[in-house]
Amino acid sequence: MGLFDRLSRVVRANLNDMVSKAEDPEKVLEQAVIDMQEDLVQLRQAVARSIAEQKRTEQRYQQ
């Protein structure tokens, strides 16, 4: 194992440790809920667009 590999591993380990210590579990969960709510809005919009496109396609087919 080369010197740079070892040095890289040490730096990554230290950075991960600092991030872990800085994380507040409650805030992380709150942010996860916010992210999921935003995703839900986007998914609902995508479903609405798909349903509208399906209806347009069905109308064109019936004509």
Secondary structure as a PSIPRED ss2 file (coil, helix, strand):
# PSIPRED VFORMAT (PSIPRED V4.0)

   1 M C   1.000  0.000  0.000
   2 G C   1.000  0.000  0.000
   3 L H   0.000  1.000  0.000
   4 F H   0.000  1.000  0.000
   5 D H   0.000  1.000  0.000
   6 R H   0.000  1.000  0.000
   7 L H   0.000  1.000  0.000
   8 S H   0.000  1.000  0.000
   9 R H   0.000  1.000  0.000
  10 V H   0.000  1.000  0.000
  11 V H   0.000  1.000  0.000
  12 R H   0.000  1.000  0.000
  13 A H   0.000  1.000  0.000
  14 N H   0.000  1.000  0.000
  15 L H   0.000  1.000  0.000
  16 N H   0.000  1.000  0.000
  17 D H   0.000  1.000  0.000
  18 M H   0.000  1.000  0.000
  19 V H   0.000  1.000  0.000
  20 S H   0.000  1.000  0.000
  21 K H   0.000  1.000  0.000
  22 A H   0.000  1.000  0.000
  23 E C   1.000  0.000  0.000
  24 D C   1.000  0.000  0.000
  25 P H   0.000  1.000  0.000
  26 E H   0.000  1.000  0.000
  27 K H   0.000  1.000  0.000
  28 V H   0.000  1.000  0.000
  29 L H   0.000  1.000  0.000
  30 E H   0.000  1.000  0.000
  31 Q H   0.000  1.000  0.000
  32 A H   0.000  1.000  0.000
  33 V H   0.000  1.000  0.000
  34 I H   0.000  1.000  0.000
  35 D H   0.000  1.000  0.000
  36 M H   0.000  1.000  0.000
  37 Q H   0.000  1.000  0.000
  38 E H   0.000  1.000  0.000
  39 D H   0.000  1.000  0.000
  40 L H   0.000  1.000  0.000
  41 V H   0.000  1.000  0.000
  42 Q H   0.000  1.000  0.000
  43 L H   0.000  1.000  0.000
  44 R H   0.000  1.000  0.000
  45 Q H   0.000  1.000  0.000
  46 A H   0.000  1.000  0.000
  47 V H   0.000  1.000  0.000
  48 A H   0.000  1.000  0.000
  49 R H   0.000  1.000  0.000
  50 S H   0.000  1.000  0.000
  51 I H   0.000  1.000  0.000
  52 A H   0.000  1.000  0.000
  53 E H   0.000  1.000  0.000
  54 Q H   0.000  1.000  0.000
  55 K H   0.000  1.000  0.000
  56 R H   0.000  1.000  0.000
  57 T H   0.000  1.000  0.000
  58 E H   0.000  1.000  0.000
  59 Q H   0.000  1.000  0.000
  60 R H   0.000  1.000  0.000
  61 Y H   0.000  1.000  0.000
  62 Q H   0.000  1.000  0.000
  63 Q C   1.000  0.000  0.000
